[in-house]
């Protein structure tokens, strides 16, 4: 901080010769009251104190004040400055590299030694969601080499989010497993539930009919027919033993 000195007159008989200059209970001759660095007189001028030495504001700024990362000039004591990761700027120098508008206390995004306001960063660098065409600023997912907001990447059928869920696609449209099975999967001839065929699901196929492996059993005795011979009676499948009675 800068200060101004006070002077006190000496007794009348000495007034013509000397002027007493004082600051915080310390006293100087007028000729001795000068800057510790440049030796210029500080009489009637603002000054600062550092380690009991008096320094003019110019020397103090050059020696101790930070410099603006943009204009490289001294940031004078008492003036507003912006600081980020060890660097300082004049308030008027801390601007968006794209629109050149002051950033002030607003949010900003640094990139390659430049600072951008959020709007300019989104316009210049952020990917745009293939669905809503808006910038993806955080997170997002990639599907078929295209970027999506997590909330925009949804099932074509039920519209529920697919991010973090198992899904599949048909005709370039993404579906959750439930919707895909209900819409496109073949139905088991045994339990009539969909056979997804996803994730290594095993199933048996015979004459355009399909069964889950667990459902491919003899109609009468319920023994598994997987890997075994079998007979058919209308829509039923039978093991050879039960088929003897046909």
Helices and strands as residue ranges (DSSP letters): E 6-8, H 12-15, E 20-23, E 26-29, G 30-32, E 47-50, E 53-56, H 57-64, E 81-84, E 87-90, E 108-111, E 114-117, H 118-124, E 127-128, E 135-136, E 141-143, E 146-148, E 167-170, E 173-176, H 177-184, E 186-187, E 194-195, E 203-206, E 209-212, G 213-215, E 231-233, E 236-238, H 240-243
